[in-house]
Amino acid sequence: MVKIMLKKGFSEKVMEYGKSKGFTDMEIYYSAGSNLSIKVFEQKIDNYSLSQSEGVSFRGLYNGKMGYSYTEKIDDSSVEFLVDEAMENAEIIDTDDEEKIFGGSSEYTKIDNYNPALEDVKEEDKIKFTLRMEEEAKKLDSRIESIQYCVYGDGSDEMSLANSMGLSLEDRSNAAFAYIGVVAKEKDDIKTGFGYKVTNDFTELDPCKIANEAVEEAISMLGAETVESGNYKVILRNNAAADLIDAFSGIFSAERVQKDLSLMKGKLNTKIAVEKLTLVDNPHLKEGFASSSFDGEGHATYRKNIIEKGVLKTYMHNLKTSEKDGVESTGNASRGSYKSSIGIAPSNLYVEKGDKGLEDMIKGTDIGILIIDLQGLHSGLNSLSGDFSLSCYGYMIEGGKKTRPVNQITVSGNFFNMINNIEEIGSDLRFGLPSDAYIGSPSIKIKSLSIAGK
């Protein structure tokens, strides 16, 4: 779609008209995508949806102010609309913040995040896969009473960015995912389990492994009880650690820092965590869900350590925030879609893995709790102060072994204190599902966190 649009000269027509109306620097951003979702229930297709989206946005400088506009209709009838709408938008903007159209970086790292073979997978094979995943989960254990949900999905995205300064960039990516939630029951005790996989290679999706992950978790939680309240050593399993990092990732945004909404202000090149902790933003990660050679403003992306061996090395910048701080953009300008204005977001953000497996971390723990799921992340934490109080569940660790499942507990602490009390970082780096598949972490062992139980 990108190449067709450019061949038609749509971008050139918009910018020609924009110039005639008094715009100086201008930019056209185009994005298109398709998404498939297959849900099954009781060996029948419960829901099948295929959606497609396509749109273009225009932004440009008019009398020194940046105007924005967008449309889903990409033909000659939209040329004047885009420019006139952006002009009206620029005239009512009341801010001294300076925005720029970027002329381009000296070089861009080539990123290939598109697998053509994924597009060739037959619909019937996707359906068979999803049905098989549900079937496997049901037969793995007689205590599996029902399947909450069983889903396969995939999607592809492409985008282009062109501006009046001669910049022309294109990118495309695709991915597939599968997940299942199961319900286990023993007498009156009911527990749930979850398993998932994200990849852009359909052959890497194993319905048996995903089903087994969900079933094992549900069965292992049967008989869970609360624990005595107190301070415990805590191991956050990789998925739980990633969820917590995701919730606090905004503190590294330069925009938040400049607005006094982050305690990271004034902390550059100072120690904010234990030496074991390195937090990486890597837009060039192979098969990374958010890998790209350029950001939402066309700036070249690059791998960077946000925290390096405990020291805060950089904030995440776009052009506006980097101009304010007198530094180069870090290539973290983001656009949620063609409808969105420029923001800041990480690419593939993850904790650099250590050399200990989860089982070894458990063996080295005399008394503690392994947390495998955190709940209430949107309401149970304060990203400004760092305080959190979250419902969770997992397993009691005694004598270096998981001894029993635990639930109805709440873990409390402070994120900034926590990253200074990390004892070990595991080797089991894992990223999340599509909604947060760009955030990853290995399991992390904390010296002490408060657990409220009975």
N, C-alpha and C positions, 0 to 999 in steps of 0.2 A: 504493500500500500504506500509505503514511503516513496519508493521510486516513481510510482505512477503519479503521485501528487506533485513531485518535483518536476517531472516531465511536462506536466500541464502548465508549469510556470506560475502556480498559484502564489508561492512566496514572493516572486518577483513582482507580480501584479499588486499585491498588498503593499509592498514596500514602495513601489512607484507612486501609488495613490497616497500613501502616508507622507512621502516626501513633498508631494504637491500641497498637502494640507498643513505643512509646517513641522512635521516630525523630523528629528535629527536621527539619532541612533535608534534602530528598530530590530525586532526579533520575532521570528515565527517558530512556535514550538508545536510539534504534531505528535500525537500518540494514538495508538490503536491496540486493541487487545481482544482476546476471546477466552472464555472460561467455561469449562465443562464440569458438571457435578452429577455424580450418580450415587443415589442412596438406595440401599436395599433393606427389606424387612421381611422376615419369614420366607426367604428364598424367592422373593418377588421384587421387581423394581418399584420402590416406593416413591421416588422422585427422580426425574431426569431433566436437567436444565442446561441449556447452552445459550450463553449470552455473548454479545459482541458490542464493543464500544469503539468509537472513533471521534476524534475532535481535534481542534486546533486553537491555539491561543496566540494573541498578538500583544506585544508590549513595546512601548517606545517612549522616548523623551520628547515632551511637548512643553515648551516654555520652561525647561529645567525640571519638570515633574514627570514621574513615570506613570503612564496610563496603561491599564490592562483591559483586555476583552477576550472573549472566547466564543466559539460556536461549534456545533456538531455538523453543520452543513458546510461541506468543503467544495464550493464551486464559485463561479464568478459573481453570483448574487450576494456572496458574503464579503466580498472585498471591501466595499464601502462601509458596510455595517461594522466590521472589525475596527477599522480606523476611526470612524466617527464615534463609536462607543468608547474606545480608548481615549479619545480626545476629551469627551465629556468627563470621563473618570479622572483624567489628569487635572482638569480645571477645578475639581472639588477637593483634591487632596490637600490636606493641611498638615504638613510635616516638613521638618528641616533635614530629615534623613536623606542622604544622597544615595541614589541607586544608579547603577551603570549597566550598560550592555557590554559584554565581554568580547574582546577582539580575538581571543584564542590563545592557547598555550603553545609553547615552542614544539612540544611533541606529546603524543598520546600513546599509552601502552595498549596494544591490541588485546582485546578481551573477547574470547569466543564462549559465550554463555548460552548458545543455542544449539540444540541437538536435533537435526532434521529427522532422525529415526523416531523420535517421540511423536512427530506429526503423522507418521506412517502406521502407528499402532491402530489396529482395527477396533471399531466400536464394540463388536461382539467380544473381543478379548478383554476389553476394559470391564465389561459387564460380568464376564465369566470370573475375572479376578475378584471382583467385589463380592459376588455370590460365594466364591470359594473361601474368602476371608471369613464371612459369616458362618459358613458351614464348619470350618475348622474350629472356630471359637466355641461353637456349641458342643462339639464332640470331644474336646480336650478334657473336660471334667464334668461329671454329672451334676455338680453343684452350680454350674452356670445356668441360671434360671431364664435369663433373657438377654437380648442384645439391645443396648440403648440406641446405638446408631452404628452404621457401617457405611463408610463413604470412600469413594474414589473421586479424585478431581485432577484436572490439569488445566494449564493455561499458557498462552503465549502473549508476549508484548513486543511492540516495536515502537520506536520513537525517532524523531529527527529534530534537529535544531539548526536553524539557519538565521543569519543576521545581516544587516546592511554593511557590516565591516568585513564581510567575506568569509565568515565562518560557516562551515557546513559539516554537520556530524550526524551519524546514524548509529542505532544500536538495536539489537533484538535479543530476546531471551525466552526461554520456556522452562516449565517445571511440571512435575507430577507429584501427587501426594496421596496417601491413603491413611485412614485412621479408623479405629473401632473402639467403642465403649461397651463393656460387658457388665452384667449384674450377677453376682454370686450370692447364693442363699444357703444357709445351714441352720435349720430350725428357724428361729425368729431373727437370726442375724443376717443382715443384708449389707454387702459391700460392693463397690464398683472398681473397675480397672480400666486402664487406657493404654493403647499402643498406637504407634504412628511411624511413618517414614516419609521423607521428602527427598526427591532426586529429580534429575532430568533424563534419567535412563530407566525406561520402563522395566527392563530386565533385572534391575536391582530391587524391584518391589517383590517381596516374598510374602504372600498372604498368610503362610503358616507362621512365620516369625512374628509378624505384626499381631496376629491373633494370640499367639503364645505369650507375648509381652503383656497384653491386656489381661488374659486369663490368669497368668501367674500372679500379677499384682492383686487382682480381686480376691483370689483364693488365699493369698498370703495375709490379707488384711482381716479375714474372718476371725472373730474372737478378740478383736482389738478393744482395748480399754484405755482409760486415761492413766496418767502417772502423777506422782507426788509433785507438787509445785516446787520449783527451785531453779538454781542455775546449773546448766549442763553443758558439757562439750556437745557441740552440734555438728553433724555432717550434713550439708545441703547437697542432695544428689544433683547431678548435672542439670537436669531440667528445672529444678527448684531454684538453683543458683542463677541460672539464666533468666528466669522470670524476675528475680529480685534485681538483677543488674539492668534488665529492660526497664523496670519501673523507675530506676534512678538514673538512667542514661542521660536524661535531659539536663542534669547538672553540669555536663561538660559542653553544653551549647554556649557559644560566645554571646548569643543574643540574650540568654538568661543571665549570664554573668554581667553583661553591660546594663541590664535592667535591675541589678541587685536582687535577682531571684535565685542565686546559687551561692552556696558557701565556698565554692571554688574560687571566688573572686580574690585576687591578690595572692593566690597559691602557686602560680606558675614556678616551676623549677624548685619546688619545695617538696619535702617528703610528706605524703598524705596517706600512705599505706605501708604494709610490710614489704620488705625487699622481694619476697616471693611473688608479689603480684605485678603482672604486666597486662595491661588492657589494650588490645590491638583494634584499630579500625582498618580493615583490609579490603578495599574495593577490588583488589586483583586476586582474591582467593579463588582457586580453581573450584568450579561448580558452586561457588558462593551464590546464595539466593539474591544478593544485592550487588553482585559484581558488575562494574561498568568502567569504561575508560574515561568517562567524563561525567560531571555532575549536572544538576538542573540549570546551571548557567553556562555550561559549555567549558568549564574549567577542568583541566586534566586532574584525574584522581591519582592518589598514591597511597601506599601503605604507610601507616604512622602508628606510633605508640602513644596513646592518650596518657596512660600511666606506664612508666618504664622503671621496673625494679622499685616500685613504691613511690616514685617521683612523678608529679604531674608535669608532663612535657608540653602539652598544647591543649587549647580548646578546639572545638569544631567550628570552623568559620565558613561563611559565604562571603561574597564580595562586599556587601554592606558592612558586616561586622568587622571584616579584615581591614577595611578602609578606616573605620573608627579607631582600631587598635594599631594602625600603621604596620600591619604585617601582611603576608601573602595569604590568600584564601587557601584553606586546607582541602578544597574540593568536596565540601559537604553541603553544598546548596541542594535543596530538595524541592520536588513538586509532587504532591500527592496524585495529581492528574493534570490534564490540560486546563482544568477549571481553577487550579490552585495558584496562589501567589507563591513567591519564593520564600522558603523556610530553611531550616537546618535540621539535618538528620544524619545518623551514622550510616555507614554502608554495612559491611559484615563486621559487627562489633563482638569481640569475644575475649575471654580470659585465656591467656596463653597457657597451654597445658603443662603440668608437671610430669613427674616420672613414676608416680604411685597409682596403682589401680585402686578402685573403690574397695575391694575386698581387703587389700593391704591396709588401707586407711581404717577400716573397721577393726582389723586385727590389732592395730596399735591403739585402740581406744578401750580403756578399762570400763568406764561408765559414761554413757552418752546416748544421744538420740540421732537416728538417721531420718531426716525429713525428706519425703519424696514428693510432697505437693504442698504448695502455699495457696491460700484462698483469700479473697478480699483485697487483692493488690490495688484496686482502684480507690478503695475507701479506707484501707487500714494502714496507710503510710502518709508521711509528709515529706515530699521531696526537698523542701526548703530546709527543714530542721534535720532531716535524716532519720527521724523516729519512725518505727514501724511496730505494729502489733497485729499479727496475722494468724488466723486459724490455719491449722496444718495437721498432717498425719504422717505416720511413718513407722519406725521400728525402734524398740529399746535395744541398746547395745550394752552387754554385760560380759566382762571377761574377754573382750575382743570378738564377741559373736553377736549376731542378731538373735535375740531370745524370744521376743514377742512383738506383735503389732500394737501400735498405740494410736489413739485418736482422741477427739474431744480435748485437744490441747491448743494453746496459743503461744506462739513464739514472739518475743518482744526484744527490741534492742534499738541501736542506732547505727545506721549504715556507715557513717564515717568512723565510728568506734570499731565497728565490725571489721572493716578492711585493715584496721591496725591490729587486729587480734586473730588473723588467719594463721593457723598452724601448718596446714598442708594444702596443696593444690593437686588434684588428681590428674590422671592421664586420659580420662574418658570424655574428652571434649564432644559436645553434642549441641546441635542447633534445634530450634523449635519448629512448630508448624507454620504454614504460609503466613499467617497474620504476624508472627514474630520470628520467622525463619532466618532473619538476619542477625539475631542475638544468640550467642552461644557461650557455653561455659563447661568446664569439667566440674566434678564434684569438689566441694571446698569444705575443709574442716576448720571450725571456729573454736577458739579456746573456751569461750563461755557465752551463752545467751540465756535469757530468762524464759523459762517454760512455766506457763500457768496450767495446772491440771486440777487436781483435787486437793 
